[in-house]
Amino acid sequence: MCESEVIFYEDERRLKESGVRNVFTPHTPINQENLFRGRITEVQQILSTLNTPGQHVLLFGDRGVGKSSLANIASSKLIKIAGKDLVIKRCSKSDSFSTIFESALMKCGIDISIQSKNISGSFSIKGIGCQESTEYNGFMDKVQSPSWIYEKLKDLNTLLLIDEFDSIQNKEDKHKVAELIKLLSDSNSSFKIFVVGIAESAEELTAGHPSVQRCLKEIKLSKMS
């Protein structure tokens, strides 16, 4: 082993023993409050909004400015203050309107994870017996409806953090999320939604929904100095 390799391995050994890589994590979001610095104004805005009846939050901005870290810390503070349950959904390109709310619906005893495929014979959805695939498909149609999702979630004292919302490909799915937020706002529901995504404007993430602005606090996050 040459001298440069010896130095490299020794440096790596010291870094590992020091634990510095557990503290300095520029490539992953911060989840520990004691490691979070700055953004006090934004944290206060988020907490104030989510504690206001009928209000929800949309946090957007460029890639790498700290949106996920801010969302993690603000959400953890809110659940301590308001006593809410926290459900986190990190979106991918394969997600749709219904899958965004899959974990939240599980809290109501509704499991939508069964794949939509032709099924012969009998099966059950949380104890409800179904004999034909047409009945199953009818259930799958319901989970595409903002009003149906609203009826199931509106009484939950829960914060749903939807991160990487820009990954959602279908504009109609984004529009449905905006419609659900409006329904929750109109009824002063205890179920709160915190949307986070990469975008130049809020309209990119709400698919230009015409009336969601009054109930959705839009916070654009810029780079720190």
MINU-684843 format. One record per residue (C-alpha): x, y, z; residue number from 1. Coordinates in steps of 0.001 Angstrom, whole numbers, plus 500000, padded with zeros to 6 digits. Example, Ala and Ser with C-alpha at 12.3 -4.5 7.8 and 13.67 -1.06 7.14 Angstrom:
REM residues 2
node px: 512300 py: 495500 pz: 507800 nr: 1 .
node px: 513670 py: 498940 pz: 507140 nr: 2 .
This chain:
REM residues 225
node px: 500000 py: 500000 pz: 500000 nr: 1 .
node px: 501451 py: 503356 pz: 498966 nr: 2 .
node px: 501822 py: 506324 pz: 501320 nr: 3 .
node px: 498839 py: 508234 pz: 499840 nr: 4 .
node px: 496542 py: 505223 pz: 500430 nr: 5 .
node px: 497723 py: 504953 pz: 504033 nr: 6 .
node px: 496934 py: 508637 pz: 504597 nr: 7 .
node px: 493512 py: 508260 pz: 502959 nr: 8 .
node px: 492484 py: 505284 pz: 505098 nr: 9 .
node px: 493775 py: 506975 pz: 508245 nr: 10 .
node px: 491735 py: 510106 pz: 507469 nr: 11 .
node px: 488629 py: 508012 pz: 506867 nr: 12 .
node px: 489183 py: 506149 pz: 510143 nr: 13 .
node px: 489443 py: 509425 pz: 512064 nr: 14 .
node px: 486308 py: 510815 pz: 510384 nr: 15 .
node px: 484350 py: 507697 pz: 511282 nr: 16 .
node px: 485507 py: 507738 pz: 514897 nr: 17 .
node px: 484748 py: 511448 pz: 515263 nr: 18 .
node px: 481107 py: 510976 pz: 514220 nr: 19 .
node px: 481228 py: 514190 pz: 512179 nr: 20 .
node px: 479315 py: 512576 pz: 509307 nr: 21 .
node px: 476405 py: 511992 pz: 511654 nr: 22 .
node px: 476265 py: 515731 pz: 512351 nr: 23 .
node px: 477231 py: 517336 pz: 509039 nr: 24 .
node px: 474791 py: 515910 pz: 506490 nr: 25 .
node px: 474579 py: 518337 pz: 503525 nr: 26 .
node px: 473065 py: 515701 pz: 501230 nr: 27 .
node px: 470211 py: 514556 pz: 503481 nr: 28 .
node px: 467469 py: 516545 pz: 505271 nr: 29 .
node px: 467893 py: 517444 pz: 508935 nr: 30 .
node px: 465540 py: 515665 pz: 511329 nr: 31 .
node px: 467031 py: 516674 pz: 514682 nr: 32 .
node px: 466057 py: 520063 pz: 516073 nr: 33 .
node px: 469399 py: 520541 pz: 517849 nr: 34 .
node px: 471187 py: 520388 pz: 514476 nr: 35 .
node px: 468867 py: 522923 pz: 512812 nr: 36 .
node px: 469945 py: 526562 pz: 512478 nr: 37 .
node px: 468281 py: 529615 pz: 510929 nr: 38 .
node px: 464886 py: 529881 pz: 509224 nr: 39 .
node px: 463264 py: 531091 pz: 512468 nr: 40 .
node px: 460879 py: 533391 pz: 510587 nr: 41 .
node px: 459770 py: 530592 pz: 508271 nr: 42 .
node px: 459263 py: 528153 pz: 511161 nr: 43 .
node px: 457080 py: 530712 pz: 512928 nr: 44 .
node px: 455081 py: 531326 pz: 509726 nr: 45 .
node px: 454438 py: 527619 pz: 509277 nr: 46 .
node px: 453428 py: 527025 pz: 512898 nr: 47 .
node px: 451180 py: 530092 pz: 512967 nr: 48 .
node px: 449460 py: 529054 pz: 509728 nr: 49 .
node px: 448913 py: 525418 pz: 510661 nr: 50 .
node px: 447503 py: 526483 pz: 514035 nr: 51 .
node px: 445040 py: 528827 pz: 512296 nr: 52 .
node px: 441599 py: 527304 pz: 511572 nr: 53 .
node px: 441093 py: 526543 pz: 507883 nr: 54 .
node px: 444710 py: 527186 pz: 506893 nr: 55 .
node px: 447241 py: 524845 pz: 505287 nr: 56 .
node px: 450821 py: 525368 pz: 504016 nr: 57 .
node px: 452603 py: 525150 pz: 500668 nr: 58 .
node px: 456408 py: 525403 pz: 500904 nr: 59 .
node px: 458215 py: 525699 pz: 497580 nr: 60 .
node px: 461520 py: 526831 pz: 496072 nr: 61 .
node px: 464632 py: 525679 pz: 494254 nr: 62 .
node px: 466341 py: 522337 pz: 494793 nr: 63 .
node px: 468713 py: 522122 pz: 497755 nr: 64 .
node px: 467616 py: 525218 pz: 499701 nr: 65 .
node px: 466521 py: 523248 pz: 502774 nr: 66 .
node px: 462786 py: 522754 pz: 502219 nr: 67 .
node px: 462661 py: 519191 pz: 503567 nr: 68 .
node px: 464771 py: 520057 pz: 506620 nr: 69 .
node px: 462544 py: 523039 pz: 507403 nr: 70 .
node px: 459410 py: 520935 pz: 506903 nr: 71 .
node px: 460726 py: 518176 pz: 509186 nr: 72 .
node px: 461573 py: 520559 pz: 512017 nr: 73 .
node px: 458401 py: 522648 pz: 511715 nr: 74 .
node px: 456247 py: 519506 pz: 511641 nr: 75 .
node px: 457924 py: 518043 pz: 514730 nr: 76 .
node px: 457346 py: 521330 pz: 516570 nr: 77 .
node px: 453683 py: 521419 pz: 515556 nr: 78 .
node px: 452870 py: 517923 pz: 516785 nr: 79 .
node px: 454380 py: 518851 pz: 520161 nr: 80 .
node px: 452376 py: 522084 pz: 520366 nr: 81 .
node px: 449060 py: 520912 pz: 518920 nr: 82 .
node px: 449166 py: 517258 pz: 519924 nr: 83 .
node px: 448588 py: 516100 pz: 516341 nr: 84 .
node px: 449654 py: 512809 pz: 514836 nr: 85 .
node px: 452182 py: 513128 pz: 512025 nr: 86 .
node px: 451984 py: 511232 pz: 508743 nr: 87 .
node px: 454796 py: 511780 pz: 506231 nr: 88 .
node px: 454422 py: 510992 pz: 502536 nr: 89 .
node px: 457470 py: 511389 pz: 500301 nr: 90 .
node px: 456232 py: 511284 pz: 496731 nr: 91 .
node px: 457747 py: 509552 pz: 493724 nr: 92 .
node px: 456826 py: 509517 pz: 490044 nr: 93 .
node px: 454714 py: 506392 pz: 490562 nr: 94 .
node px: 452406 py: 508117 pz: 493061 nr: 95 .
node px: 448915 py: 509394 pz: 492317 nr: 96 .
node px: 446199 py: 511256 pz: 494219 nr: 97 .
node px: 444982 py: 508141 pz: 496021 nr: 98 .
node px: 448418 py: 506802 pz: 497038 nr: 99 .
node px: 449364 py: 510160 pz: 498577 nr: 100 .
node px: 446699 py: 509552 pz: 501233 nr: 101 .
node px: 447247 py: 505809 pz: 501637 nr: 102 .
node px: 448976 py: 506014 pz: 505048 nr: 103 .
node px: 446517 py: 508604 pz: 506366 nr: 104 .
node px: 443563 py: 506434 pz: 505328 nr: 105 .
node px: 445123 py: 503487 pz: 507167 nr: 106 .
node px: 444567 py: 505466 pz: 510378 nr: 107 .
node px: 440834 py: 505217 pz: 509584 nr: 108 .
node px: 441075 py: 501488 pz: 508979 nr: 109 .
node px: 440918 py: 501844 pz: 505191 nr: 110 .
node px: 443510 py: 499866 pz: 503238 nr: 111 .
node px: 443835 py: 500878 pz: 499578 nr: 112 .
node px: 447082 py: 499003 pz: 498979 nr: 113 .
node px: 445296 py: 496147 pz: 497173 nr: 114 .
node px: 446305 py: 496391 pz: 493536 nr: 115 .
node px: 443625 py: 497259 pz: 490992 nr: 116 .
node px: 443614 py: 494142 pz: 488863 nr: 117 .
node px: 440990 py: 491684 pz: 487727 nr: 118 .
node px: 440183 py: 489385 pz: 490595 nr: 119 .
node px: 437937 py: 486354 pz: 490347 nr: 120 .
node px: 436117 py: 484888 pz: 493331 nr: 121 .
node px: 435577 py: 486573 pz: 496693 nr: 122 .
node px: 437860 py: 488868 pz: 498693 nr: 123 .
node px: 437456 py: 491508 pz: 501378 nr: 124 .
node px: 438387 py: 495117 pz: 502044 nr: 125 .
node px: 438746 py: 495533 pz: 505794 nr: 126 .
node px: 436091 py: 492938 pz: 506450 nr: 127 .
node px: 433697 py: 493974 pz: 503685 nr: 128 .
node px: 433062 py: 490908 pz: 501517 nr: 129 .
node px: 433072 py: 491409 pz: 497744 nr: 130 .
node px: 432140 py: 488758 pz: 495204 nr: 131 .
node px: 432897 py: 490463 pz: 491907 nr: 132 .
node px: 435793 py: 492535 pz: 490588 nr: 133 .
node px: 433314 py: 495252 pz: 489552 nr: 134 .
node px: 432590 py: 495959 pz: 493239 nr: 135 .
node px: 436305 py: 496237 pz: 493907 nr: 136 .
node px: 436758 py: 498624 pz: 491001 nr: 137 .
node px: 433913 py: 500731 pz: 492402 nr: 138 .
node px: 435915 py: 501125 pz: 495614 nr: 139 .
node px: 438962 py: 502173 pz: 493599 nr: 140 .
node px: 436857 py: 504838 pz: 491881 nr: 141 .
node px: 435927 py: 506277 pz: 495277 nr: 142 .
node px: 439536 py: 506789 pz: 496366 nr: 143 .
node px: 440017 py: 509037 pz: 493334 nr: 144 .
node px: 437427 py: 511468 pz: 494687 nr: 145 .
node px: 438568 py: 514448 pz: 496835 nr: 146 .
node px: 435151 py: 514555 pz: 498531 nr: 147 .
node px: 435342 py: 510851 pz: 499467 nr: 148 .
node px: 438863 py: 511242 pz: 500891 nr: 149 .
node px: 437684 py: 514357 pz: 502724 nr: 150 .
node px: 434824 py: 512500 pz: 504417 nr: 151 .
node px: 437216 py: 509828 pz: 505676 nr: 152 .
node px: 439965 py: 512152 pz: 506957 nr: 153 .
node px: 438206 py: 515319 pz: 508122 nr: 154 .
node px: 437849 py: 514262 pz: 511779 nr: 155 .
node px: 441458 py: 513124 pz: 512253 nr: 156 .
node px: 443676 py: 515353 pz: 514411 nr: 157 .
node px: 446568 py: 514745 pz: 512034 nr: 158 .
node px: 449206 py: 516639 pz: 510060 nr: 159 .
node px: 449994 py: 515120 pz: 506666 nr: 160 .
node px: 453389 py: 516247 pz: 505366 nr: 161 .
node px: 453539 py: 515694 pz: 501596 nr: 162 .
node px: 457170 py: 516087 pz: 500538 nr: 163 .
node px: 458572 py: 516090 pz: 496985 nr: 164 .
node px: 455109 py: 516895 pz: 495658 nr: 165 .
node px: 456689 py: 518040 pz: 492385 nr: 166 .
node px: 457266 py: 514340 pz: 491605 nr: 167 .
node px: 453536 py: 513932 pz: 490937 nr: 168 .
node px: 453281 py: 513803 pz: 487149 nr: 169 .
node px: 449558 py: 514208 pz: 486563 nr: 170 .
node px: 448205 py: 517762 pz: 486831 nr: 171 .
node px: 444746 py: 516388 pz: 487574 nr: 172 .
node px: 446144 py: 514664 pz: 490686 nr: 173 .
node px: 447645 py: 517977 pz: 491851 nr: 174 .
node px: 444333 py: 519694 pz: 491203 nr: 175 .
node px: 442541 py: 517062 pz: 493302 nr: 176 .
node px: 444911 py: 517660 pz: 496218 nr: 177 .
node px: 444159 py: 521382 pz: 495977 nr: 178 .
node px: 440424 py: 520616 pz: 495910 nr: 179 .
node px: 440757 py: 518435 pz: 499011 nr: 180 .
node px: 442601 py: 521238 pz: 500827 nr: 181 .
node px: 439727 py: 523599 pz: 499992 nr: 182 .
node px: 437170 py: 521114 pz: 501340 nr: 183 .
node px: 439137 py: 520696 pz: 504570 nr: 184 .
node px: 439444 py: 524459 pz: 504926 nr: 185 .
node px: 435751 py: 525137 pz: 504328 nr: 186 .
node px: 434780 py: 522758 pz: 507141 nr: 187 .
node px: 437504 py: 523913 pz: 509561 nr: 188 .
node px: 438805 py: 520348 pz: 509689 nr: 189 .
node px: 441446 py: 519354 pz: 512252 nr: 190 .
node px: 443214 py: 517436 pz: 509468 nr: 191 .
node px: 446024 py: 519637 pz: 508152 nr: 192 .
node px: 448085 py: 519340 pz: 504964 nr: 193 .
node px: 451656 py: 520621 pz: 504555 nr: 194 .
node px: 452800 py: 520429 pz: 500916 nr: 195 .
node px: 456503 py: 520725 pz: 499983 nr: 196 .
node px: 457936 py: 520756 pz: 496472 nr: 197 .
node px: 460375 py: 522184 pz: 493962 nr: 198 .
node px: 458778 py: 524951 pz: 491919 nr: 199 .
node px: 459232 py: 528509 pz: 490697 nr: 200 .
node px: 455664 py: 529400 pz: 491617 nr: 201 .
node px: 452884 py: 527982 pz: 493790 nr: 202 .
node px: 450665 py: 527520 pz: 490720 nr: 203 .
node px: 452994 py: 524783 pz: 489462 nr: 204 .
node px: 452139 py: 522664 pz: 492500 nr: 205 .
node px: 448425 py: 523481 pz: 492759 nr: 206 .
node px: 447782 py: 523080 pz: 489019 nr: 207 .
node px: 446336 py: 526587 pz: 489013 nr: 208 .
node px: 443366 py: 525761 pz: 491255 nr: 209 .
node px: 441349 py: 529025 pz: 491279 nr: 210 .
node px: 440214 py: 529230 pz: 494904 nr: 211 .
node px: 442835 py: 527393 pz: 496964 nr: 212 .
node px: 444984 py: 530497 pz: 497568 nr: 213 .
node px: 442785 py: 531795 pz: 500393 nr: 214 .
node px: 443274 py: 528637 pz: 502460 nr: 215 .
node px: 446844 py: 527740 pz: 501476 nr: 216 .
node px: 449700 py: 529855 pz: 502846 nr: 217 .
node px: 452369 py: 529983 pz: 500142 nr: 218 .
node px: 455946 py: 530237 pz: 501433 nr: 219 .
node px: 458798 py: 530509 pz: 498934 nr: 220 .
node px: 462131 py: 529418 pz: 500388 nr: 221 .
node px: 465249 py: 531070 pz: 499000 nr: 222 .
node px: 468890 py: 530249 pz: 499609 nr: 223 .
node px: 470345 py: 531361 pz: 502909 nr: 224 .
node px: 473025 py: 534039 pz: 502822 nr: 225 .
